[in-house]
Each structure stands twice: as structure tokens, then as C-alpha cells.
Amino acid sequence: MSAPERSAPAVEPVLEGRRAPGASGAGADQRTLRGLVRYFLKLGASGFGGPIALVGYMQRDLVEERRWFSQTEFEQAVAVGQTMPGPLAAQAAMWFGYLHAGARARRIGDRAPVRDFAVSDRHRFECRSKRRG
């Protein structure tokens, strides 16, 4: 006797400007790539508590309040993030970018913070060195 075959759910990027299924009413404004970038920059700059806490903020903000993603999409982001190396919050953010705009957004999300923080740290180091010297 063989077990029934299960097909894995297909995950396709959501077109720009779309909402999560069933999202309507107050707080369900249109999702854009610009809005996602602004949200993650704000979360990264002001978020407190480490990657696990940031993922909790993402669920509250992106699923419950803004309704940009469904609960199922959020659970996919957490599952994918747990299978990848690195902070869970960063992996989940990249998955949300992928769901919204495909591989292009994931690549942007993957590289932009590293570049920005490297430039910022270099600038701070140079300023401190000039003051001391």
C-alpha cells in the first residue's frame, strides 16, 4: 500500500500592487515595492529584540495590520528562513520581497543592507580617525 502523493504548493510571486487574498477593509492599502523597502528600512533601523522579535513585528505589521501578506505566506517566509543560514528576519524579508516582485527584489534585499552598513561603518571609522589624529 502506497501513501497518497502530495503536491507541494506552488509559490508564485505576487504582482506589484496586489493585496494578500482576503485582504480588504481598513489597513489593507496597496502593497508596493517602495512600501516594502520603506517598511524594512524602518524596521531595521528601529526594531528591537533580535531576529525572532523582528519576525514577530513583521507578522503584526504585514499580516495583521497592513494585510499585505496572508498568514500562509508569512508561515512560508518563516519556514524558508529557518532552512537558510543567517538571521531569520533577514531571510523572511528576502522571501517577502521574492513573493512581491520575484528574484529581482530578493537580490536587492540580499545585497542592499550589507552595502549600506559597510559604507556607513567606513564613514564612522574615518570620522573617528580624523578626530583622533
Biotite code that builds the C-alpha atoms (Angstrom):
import biotite.structure as struc

atoms = struc.array([
    struc.Atom([0.000, 0.000, 0.000], chain_id="A", res_id=1, res_name="MET", atom_name="CA", element="C"),
    struc.Atom([1.493, 3.317, -1.005], chain_id="A", res_id=2, res_name="SER", atom_name="CA", element="C"),
    struc.Atom([0.917, 6.666, 0.612], chain_id="A", res_id=3, res_name="ALA", atom_name="CA", element="C"),
    struc.Atom([-1.100, 9.203, -1.362], chain_id="A", res_id=4, res_name="PRO", atom_name="CA", element="C"),
    struc.Atom([1.057, 11.627, -3.272], chain_id="A", res_id=5, res_name="GLU", atom_name="CA", element="C"),
    struc.Atom([1.090, 15.201, -2.096], chain_id="A", res_id=6, res_name="ARG", atom_name="CA", element="C"),
    struc.Atom([1.935, 18.017, -4.387], chain_id="A", res_id=7, res_name="SER", atom_name="CA", element="C"),
    struc.Atom([3.872, 20.890, -2.922], chain_id="A", res_id=8, res_name="ALA", atom_name="CA", element="C"),
    struc.Atom([2.033, 24.196, -3.072], chain_id="A", res_id=9, res_name="PRO", atom_name="CA", element="C"),
    struc.Atom([3.306, 26.350, -5.886], chain_id="A", res_id=10, res_name="ALA", atom_name="CA", element="C"),
    struc.Atom([4.712, 29.649, -4.728], chain_id="A", res_id=11, res_name="VAL", atom_name="CA", element="C"),
    struc.Atom([4.467, 32.366, -7.330], chain_id="A", res_id=12, res_name="GLU", atom_name="CA", element="C"),
    struc.Atom([5.460, 35.996, -6.965], chain_id="A", res_id=13, res_name="PRO", atom_name="CA", element="C"),
    struc.Atom([2.552, 38.304, -6.297], chain_id="A", res_id=14, res_name="VAL", atom_name="CA", element="C"),
    struc.Atom([2.180, 41.096, -8.821], chain_id="A", res_id=15, res_name="LEU", atom_name="CA", element="C"),
    struc.Atom([3.029, 44.601, -7.643], chain_id="A", res_id=16, res_name="GLU", atom_name="CA", element="C"),
    struc.Atom([0.151, 46.480, -6.089], chain_id="A", res_id=17, res_name="GLY", atom_name="CA", element="C"),
    struc.Atom([-1.805, 43.379, -5.084], chain_id="A", res_id=18, res_name="ARG", atom_name="CA", element="C"),
    struc.Atom([-3.007, 42.501, -1.624], chain_id="A", res_id=19, res_name="ARG", atom_name="CA", element="C"),
    struc.Atom([-2.961, 39.213, 0.150], chain_id="A", res_id=20, res_name="ALA", atom_name="CA", element="C"),
    struc.Atom([-6.011, 37.032, -0.516], chain_id="A", res_id=21, res_name="PRO", atom_name="CA", element="C"),
    struc.Atom([-8.946, 38.133, 1.602], chain_id="A", res_id=22, res_name="GLY", atom_name="CA", element="C"),
    struc.Atom([-7.357, 41.468, 2.445], chain_id="A", res_id=23, res_name="ALA", atom_name="CA", element="C"),
    struc.Atom([-9.914, 44.214, 2.460], chain_id="A", res_id=24, res_name="SER", atom_name="CA", element="C"),
    struc.Atom([-11.145, 46.983, 4.643], chain_id="A", res_id=25, res_name="GLY", atom_name="CA", element="C"),
    struc.Atom([-9.190, 49.321, 6.890], chain_id="A", res_id=26, res_name="ALA", atom_name="CA", element="C"),
    struc.Atom([-5.435, 48.881, 6.933], chain_id="A", res_id=27, res_name="GLY", atom_name="CA", element="C"),
    struc.Atom([-5.336, 46.956, 3.668], chain_id="A", res_id=28, res_name="ALA", atom_name="CA", element="C"),
    struc.Atom([-3.679, 49.590, 1.477], chain_id="A", res_id=29, res_name="ASP", atom_name="CA", element="C"),
    struc.Atom([-1.960, 48.585, -1.747], chain_id="A", res_id=30, res_name="GLN", atom_name="CA", element="C"),
    struc.Atom([1.399, 46.887, -1.387], chain_id="A", res_id=31, res_name="ARG", atom_name="CA", element="C"),
    struc.Atom([4.243, 48.298, -3.480], chain_id="A", res_id=32, res_name="THR", atom_name="CA", element="C"),
    struc.Atom([7.940, 47.514, -3.703], chain_id="A", res_id=33, res_name="LEU", atom_name="CA", element="C"),
    struc.Atom([8.685, 51.029, -2.466], chain_id="A", res_id=34, res_name="ARG", atom_name="CA", element="C"),
    struc.Atom([6.382, 50.472, 0.526], chain_id="A", res_id=35, res_name="GLY", atom_name="CA", element="C"),
    struc.Atom([8.116, 47.201, 1.374], chain_id="A", res_id=36, res_name="LEU", atom_name="CA", element="C"),
    struc.Atom([11.562, 48.786, 1.150], chain_id="A", res_id=37, res_name="VAL", atom_name="CA", element="C"),
    struc.Atom([10.471, 51.673, 3.377], chain_id="A", res_id=38, res_name="ARG", atom_name="CA", element="C"),
    struc.Atom([8.922, 49.269, 5.894], chain_id="A", res_id=39, res_name="TYR", atom_name="CA", element="C"),
    struc.Atom([12.055, 47.107, 6.143], chain_id="A", res_id=40, res_name="PHE", atom_name="CA", element="C"),
    struc.Atom([14.385, 50.117, 6.387], chain_id="A", res_id=41, res_name="LEU", atom_name="CA", element="C"),
    struc.Atom([12.270, 51.461, 9.247], chain_id="A", res_id=42, res_name="LYS", atom_name="CA", element="C"),
    struc.Atom([12.107, 48.057, 10.945], chain_id="A", res_id=43, res_name="LEU", atom_name="CA", element="C"),
    struc.Atom([15.847, 47.551, 10.574], chain_id="A", res_id=44, res_name="GLY", atom_name="CA", element="C"),
    struc.Atom([16.634, 50.981, 11.998], chain_id="A", res_id=45, res_name="ALA", atom_name="CA", element="C"),
    struc.Atom([14.190, 50.966, 14.900], chain_id="A", res_id=46, res_name="SER", atom_name="CA", element="C"),
    struc.Atom([13.436, 47.296, 15.539], chain_id="A", res_id=47, res_name="GLY", atom_name="CA", element="C"),
    struc.Atom([14.463, 45.959, 18.924], chain_id="A", res_id=48, res_name="PHE", atom_name="CA", element="C"),
    struc.Atom([14.960, 42.434, 20.214], chain_id="A", res_id=49, res_name="GLY", atom_name="CA", element="C"),
    struc.Atom([16.845, 40.443, 17.605], chain_id="A", res_id=50, res_name="GLY", atom_name="CA", element="C"),
    struc.Atom([15.720, 38.410, 14.587], chain_id="A", res_id=51, res_name="PRO", atom_name="CA", element="C"),
    struc.Atom([12.969, 36.447, 16.348], chain_id="A", res_id=52, res_name="ILE", atom_name="CA", element="C"),
    struc.Atom([11.368, 39.627, 17.695], chain_id="A", res_id=53, res_name="ALA", atom_name="CA", element="C"),
    struc.Atom([11.614, 41.302, 14.291], chain_id="A", res_id=54, res_name="LEU", atom_name="CA", element="C"),
    struc.Atom([9.749, 38.408, 12.704], chain_id="A", res_id=55, res_name="VAL", atom_name="CA", element="C"),
    struc.Atom([7.011, 38.926, 15.291], chain_id="A", res_id=56, res_name="GLY", atom_name="CA", element="C"),
    struc.Atom([6.820, 42.594, 14.291], chain_id="A", res_id=57, res_name="TYR", atom_name="CA", element="C"),
    struc.Atom([6.584, 41.521, 10.640], chain_id="A", res_id=58, res_name="MET", atom_name="CA", element="C"),
    struc.Atom([3.624, 39.278, 11.409], chain_id="A", res_id=59, res_name="GLN", atom_name="CA", element="C"),
    struc.Atom([1.857, 42.024, 13.313], chain_id="A", res_id=60, res_name="ARG", atom_name="CA", element="C"),
    struc.Atom([2.556, 44.740, 10.748], chain_id="A", res_id=61, res_name="ASP", atom_name="CA", element="C"),
    struc.Atom([2.498, 42.947, 7.393], chain_id="A", res_id=62, res_name="LEU", atom_name="CA", element="C"),
    struc.Atom([-0.134, 40.276, 8.049], chain_id="A", res_id=63, res_name="VAL", atom_name="CA", element="C"),
    struc.Atom([-2.480, 41.569, 10.732], chain_id="A", res_id=64, res_name="GLU", atom_name="CA", element="C"),
    struc.Atom([-2.424, 45.360, 10.332], chain_id="A", res_id=65, res_name="GLU", atom_name="CA", element="C"),
    struc.Atom([-1.469, 46.171, 6.738], chain_id="A", res_id=66, res_name="ARG", atom_name="CA", element="C"),
    struc.Atom([-2.679, 42.839, 5.311], chain_id="A", res_id=67, res_name="ARG", atom_name="CA", element="C"),
    struc.Atom([-0.011, 42.902, 2.638], chain_id="A", res_id=68, res_name="TRP", atom_name="CA", element="C"),
    struc.Atom([0.603, 39.156, 3.032], chain_id="A", res_id=69, res_name="PHE", atom_name="CA", element="C"),
    struc.Atom([-1.567, 36.261, 4.130], chain_id="A", res_id=70, res_name="SER", atom_name="CA", element="C"),
    struc.Atom([-0.870, 34.124, 7.179], chain_id="A", res_id=71, res_name="GLN", atom_name="CA", element="C"),
    struc.Atom([0.118, 31.273, 4.840], chain_id="A", res_id=72, res_name="THR", atom_name="CA", element="C"),
    struc.Atom([2.668, 33.476, 3.059], chain_id="A", res_id=73, res_name="GLU", atom_name="CA", element="C"),
    struc.Atom([4.065, 34.559, 6.436], chain_id="A", res_id=74, res_name="PHE", atom_name="CA", element="C"),
    struc.Atom([4.404, 30.933, 7.536], chain_id="A", res_id=75, res_name="GLU", atom_name="CA", element="C"),
    struc.Atom([6.214, 30.169, 4.261], chain_id="A", res_id=76, res_name="GLN", atom_name="CA", element="C"),
    struc.Atom([8.613, 33.044, 4.944], chain_id="A", res_id=77, res_name="ALA", atom_name="CA", element="C"),
    struc.Atom([9.411, 31.682, 8.410], chain_id="A", res_id=78, res_name="VAL", atom_name="CA", element="C"),
    struc.Atom([9.821, 28.120, 7.106], chain_id="A", res_id=79, res_name="ALA", atom_name="CA", element="C"),
    struc.Atom([12.130, 29.202, 4.288], chain_id="A", res_id=80, res_name="VAL", atom_name="CA", element="C"),
    struc.Atom([14.060, 31.482, 6.651], chain_id="A", res_id=81, res_name="GLY", atom_name="CA", element="C"),
    struc.Atom([14.658, 28.640, 9.085], chain_id="A", res_id=82, res_name="GLN", atom_name="CA", element="C"),
    struc.Atom([16.190, 26.486, 6.371], chain_id="A", res_id=83, res_name="THR", atom_name="CA", element="C"),
    struc.Atom([18.684, 29.162, 5.294], chain_id="A", res_id=84, res_name="MET", atom_name="CA", element="C"),
    struc.Atom([21.831, 30.319, 7.065], chain_id="A", res_id=85, res_name="PRO", atom_name="CA", element="C"),
    struc.Atom([21.743, 33.752, 8.630], chain_id="A", res_id=86, res_name="GLY", atom_name="CA", element="C"),
    struc.Atom([19.282, 35.754, 10.707], chain_id="A", res_id=87, res_name="PRO", atom_name="CA", element="C"),
    struc.Atom([15.678, 34.623, 10.399], chain_id="A", res_id=88, res_name="LEU", atom_name="CA", element="C"),
    struc.Atom([14.366, 38.186, 9.996], chain_id="A", res_id=89, res_name="ALA", atom_name="CA", element="C"),
    struc.Atom([16.653, 38.873, 7.029], chain_id="A", res_id=90, res_name="ALA", atom_name="CA", element="C"),
    struc.Atom([15.681, 35.628, 5.317], chain_id="A", res_id=91, res_name="GLN", atom_name="CA", element="C"),
    struc.Atom([11.965, 36.306, 5.902], chain_id="A", res_id=92, res_name="ALA", atom_name="CA", element="C"),
    struc.Atom([12.335, 39.832, 4.497], chain_id="A", res_id=93, res_name="ALA", atom_name="CA", element="C"),
    struc.Atom([14.005, 38.457, 1.371], chain_id="A", res_id=94, res_name="MET", atom_name="CA", element="C"),
    struc.Atom([11.197, 35.922, 0.972], chain_id="A", res_id=95, res_name="TRP", atom_name="CA", element="C"),
    struc.Atom([8.573, 38.690, 1.198], chain_id="A", res_id=96, res_name="PHE", atom_name="CA", element="C"),
    struc.Atom([10.486, 40.587, -1.478], chain_id="A", res_id=97, res_name="GLY", atom_name="CA", element="C"),
    struc.Atom([10.526, 37.464, -3.635], chain_id="A", res_id=98, res_name="TYR", atom_name="CA", element="C"),
    struc.Atom([6.788, 36.930, -3.196], chain_id="A", res_id=99, res_name="LEU", atom_name="CA", element="C"),
    struc.Atom([6.135, 40.505, -4.204], chain_id="A", res_id=100, res_name="HIS", atom_name="CA", element="C"),
    struc.Atom([8.483, 41.098, -7.119], chain_id="A", res_id=101, res_name="ALA", atom_name="CA", element="C"),
    struc.Atom([10.336, 37.886, -7.870], chain_id="A", res_id=102, res_name="GLY", atom_name="CA", element="C"),
    struc.Atom([14.056, 37.193, -7.817], chain_id="A", res_id=103, res_name="ALA", atom_name="CA", element="C"),
    struc.Atom([14.983, 40.801, -8.655], chain_id="A", res_id=104, res_name="ARG", atom_name="CA", element="C"),
    struc.Atom([13.608, 42.068, -5.318], chain_id="A", res_id=105, res_name="ALA", atom_name="CA", element="C"),
    struc.Atom([15.214, 39.216, -3.391], chain_id="A", res_id=106, res_name="ARG", atom_name="CA", element="C"),
    struc.Atom([18.618, 40.076, -4.844], chain_id="A", res_id=107, res_name="ARG", atom_name="CA", element="C"),
    struc.Atom([18.159, 43.761, -3.983], chain_id="A", res_id=108, res_name="ILE", atom_name="CA", element="C"),
    struc.Atom([17.145, 42.886, -0.431], chain_id="A", res_id=109, res_name="GLY", atom_name="CA", element="C"),
    struc.Atom([20.048, 40.488, -0.130], chain_id="A", res_id=110, res_name="ASP", atom_name="CA", element="C"),
    struc.Atom([22.735, 42.998, -1.054], chain_id="A", res_id=111, res_name="ARG", atom_name="CA", element="C"),
    struc.Atom([21.495, 46.498, -0.193], chain_id="A", res_id=112, res_name="ALA", atom_name="CA", element="C"),
    struc.Atom([21.696, 46.380, 3.625], chain_id="A", res_id=113, res_name="PRO", atom_name="CA", element="C"),
    struc.Atom([25.200, 44.905, 3.586], chain_id="A", res_id=114, res_name="VAL", atom_name="CA", element="C"),
    struc.Atom([26.440, 47.597, 1.220], chain_id="A", res_id=115, res_name="ARG", atom_name="CA", element="C"),
    struc.Atom([24.710, 50.421, 3.118], chain_id="A", res_id=116, res_name="ASP", atom_name="CA", element="C"),
    struc.Atom([26.014, 49.325, 6.507], chain_id="A", res_id=117, res_name="PHE", atom_name="CA", element="C"),
    struc.Atom([29.530, 48.819, 5.149], chain_id="A", res_id=118, res_name="ALA", atom_name="CA", element="C"),
    struc.Atom([29.557, 52.361, 3.750], chain_id="A", res_id=119, res_name="VAL", atom_name="CA", element="C"),
    struc.Atom([28.095, 53.733, 6.982], chain_id="A", res_id=120, res_name="SER", atom_name="CA", element="C"),
    struc.Atom([30.647, 51.925, 9.164], chain_id="A", res_id=121, res_name="ASP", atom_name="CA", element="C"),
    struc.Atom([33.509, 53.069, 6.955], chain_id="A", res_id=122, res_name="ARG", atom_name="CA", element="C"),
    struc.Atom([32.313, 56.677, 7.196], chain_id="A", res_id=123, res_name="HIS", atom_name="CA", element="C"),
    struc.Atom([32.058, 56.496, 11.009], chain_id="A", res_id=124, res_name="ARG", atom_name="CA", element="C"),
    struc.Atom([35.527, 54.941, 11.258], chain_id="A", res_id=125, res_name="PHE", atom_name="CA", element="C"),
    struc.Atom([37.057, 57.658, 9.049], chain_id="A", res_id=126, res_name="GLU", atom_name="CA", element="C"),
    struc.Atom([35.377, 60.421, 11.089], chain_id="A", res_id=127, res_name="CYS", atom_name="CA", element="C"),
    struc.Atom([36.686, 58.970, 14.360], chain_id="A", res_id=128, res_name="ARG", atom_name="CA", element="C"),
    struc.Atom([40.175, 58.569, 12.923], chain_id="A", res_id=129, res_name="SER", atom_name="CA", element="C"),
    struc.Atom([40.269, 62.224, 11.819], chain_id="A", res_id=130, res_name="LYS", atom_name="CA", element="C"),
    struc.Atom([39.192, 63.428, 15.269], chain_id="A", res_id=131, res_name="ARG", atom_name="CA", element="C"),
    struc.Atom([41.931, 61.418, 16.988], chain_id="A", res_id=132, res_name="ARG", atom_name="CA", element="C"),
    struc.Atom([44.665, 62.202, 14.535], chain_id="A", res_id=133, res_name="GLY", atom_name="CA", element="C"),
])
